[in-house]
Structures are given as C-alpha cells and as structure tokens.
Amino acid sequence: MVKLDWFNIDFDYNKSTPFFQSAPNYRIRFDIDKLENATLQNLLDMIYDQNEEIELIFISEYIINGKRISSKSNINKIITIKNWREIPEIDKETNEGAVYANIKRLKQSDVFNYCMAIKRGFKEIYLSFFSDTYMVYISSDVIDIISNDESKIDKLKDSYSELYDTHYNK
C-alpha cells in the first residue's frame, strides 16, 4: 500500500478504488464512453495546467511466494518512462505483496494518451495520475477525479453537470 496523504487515499489493489475512499464532495466520476475526445481534453485542461508536474503510480509487479511476477502493464507503449522508482510492499507473514512503480515529470498529454488507449481497449491496470491538487483514476469504465480542494470539484460538477455520474454522489 502506498499512502497518498494529501488525498487521504491508500493506493492498494486490495482496497477499494480511490473514488470510494474519498468523500462525495471531493470526487467526481465520468463514464469513459460518454466523454468525447474534445470533452476529455477540456476536462484535463481544467484540472492540469499544461506545465504542471504530474506523477503516475501503478502496480508493476505482484509478489507471490517471494517471487516477483510482472503485471505486464505495457505502460511504456503509451508513456515514455523516465524517473522510475519502485516501492515494494511485502507482507512479512505471507511473503506476498506488490511492487508499485512511481513515475514523475509527466505531462497532461500523457494522461490524455492513456485515457484514449483505455477507450480503445488497451488492457487496464491499477493506476492513478496525480499532482498536488488532483488525482485521476482510470479504468475501462470510468474516469474518477479526486481533489483535496472541495471547491475545485464543485467547479467541475458545475461545468460538467450534464456529463458526470451522479449515482455515487450522496
């Protein structure tokens, strides 16, 4: 588990996704298939400044019986990987766990390209992009955005009132 304190999120494949770890007033969810390319780009423009440094965290390997097994993320087919740092998390009793990879100095275009790849059917992995104020979790079904600033989520909800999923916002 990797603790992302500024979002109060435990990034752990054994826990619920970041969306369900945050309060409704700090999160917004979109159906990935309902976001057209231009709308997705506009959304990312609202949350990530073009020059803002973005980080990525994902599971690169699983540890089973003390042996590291690749998650076969193939993330390098979408994003140029630089500044890779591994964070192994191993349960001492079972000798099992995961290796989380953290990549720094990404750009907004990397987030967009990953979203587009997932929309086209690229194999999803347990992954989040984050900056100081936003976290973006992407799966084959949804794009979840979490912020540590409630007013920023309110602004997104106002701007995308017709598009965001209101089902879990209670």
Sequence and secondary structure as in RCSB ss.txt:
>XXXX:A:sequence
MVKLDWFNIDFDYNKSTPFFQSAPNYRIRFDIDKLENATLQNLLDMIYDQNEEIELIFISEYIINGKRISSKSNI
NKIITIKNWREIPEIDKETNEGAVYANIKRLKQSDVFNYCMAIKRGFKEIYLSFFSDTYMVYISSDVIDIISNDE
SKIDKLKDSYSELYDTHYNK
>XXXX:A:secstr
 EEEGGGTEEE TTS  HHHHS GGGEEEEEGGG  HHHHHHHHHHHS TT  EEEEEEEEEEETTEEEE    G
GGTS   SEEEEEEEETTTTEEEEEEEEEEE HHHHHHHHHHHHTT    SEEEE SSEEEEE SSEEEEEES H
HHHHHHHHHTTTTB  TT  
